[in-house]
Amino acid sequence: MRDRPNIICTGMLNTKGTGIKFLAEQVEKYGGNPIIMDLSLGEAVDWADISLDEVLAANGMKKEDVFKSPRATAIEMVGRAGAKKIVELYEKGKIDGIISWAGSVGTTTVTYVMRALPLGFP
């Protein structure tokens, strides 16, 4: 068992990175181990613990496919890949909670991921 819970801090890092970094700082401040996961639709960042490339690889996709897609399609692509990735982490016992910072598009994307987890997962 871990001394500190692993908490996924996620969202569209290219637009909400400052807020997500703040969440990660708070998770750490209160005893958790933050793991930042990128679910960006417009461009990837190079500072995430779980990169957009890694998220998309769960469904055999590349970020260029997302970036050239219409927004609604990109939301679904990243959301479904993120859902697959989060289930993989959950099944391996690597995560203990999830939190996000997002606007309306980010919330739609992130909730794909959150809904893939069992009911009651923090």
C-alpha positions, 0 to 999 in steps of 0.5 A, spaced: 500 500 500 502 507 498 503 512 503 500 517 499 494 516 494 495 517 487 491 522 484 490 524 477 489 531 475 487 532 468 484 537 463 486 541 457 493 542 459 494 547 453 488 552 455 488 550 463 495 548 465 495 553 470 489 551 473 491 544 473 498 545 476 494 549 482 490 543 483 496 538 483 500 543 488 494 542 492 493 535 492 501 534 494 500 539 499 494 535 502 498 529 502 497 526 495 501 524 489 499 528 483 499 525 476 498 530 471 494 527 464 494 531 458 487 531 454 488 537 450 485 538 443 489 543 440 496 542 442 500 538 446 504 540 452 511 537 454 510 537 461 505 532 463 506 526 467 502 522 462 502 525 455 497 526 450 501 522 445 500 516 451 493 517 452 492 517 445 496 511 444 491 507 448 486 507 442 492 507 436 491 514 435 496 520 434 495 527 436 495 530 429 489 526 428 485 530 433 488 536 431 485 536 424 478 533 426 472 538 428 471 539 435 466 535 437 470 529 433 476 531 437 472 531 444 470 524 443 477 521 440 480 524 446 475 522 451 475 515 449 482 514 449 483 517 456 477 513 458 481 507 456 487 509 459 484 511 466 481 504 466 488 501 464 491 505 470 485 503 475 485 496 473 493 496 475 491 499 481 496 505 480 490 511 481 486 512 487 482 519 485 481 524 479 480 531 479 480 536 473 480 543 472 476 545 465 471 549 461 465 547 458 469 543 452 474 540 457 469 538 462 465 534 456 472 531 454 474 529 462 467 526 463 468 521 458 474 519 462 471 520 469 465 516 467 469 510 465 471 509 472 467 505 477 461 509 481 464 512 487 471 512 485 473 519 488 
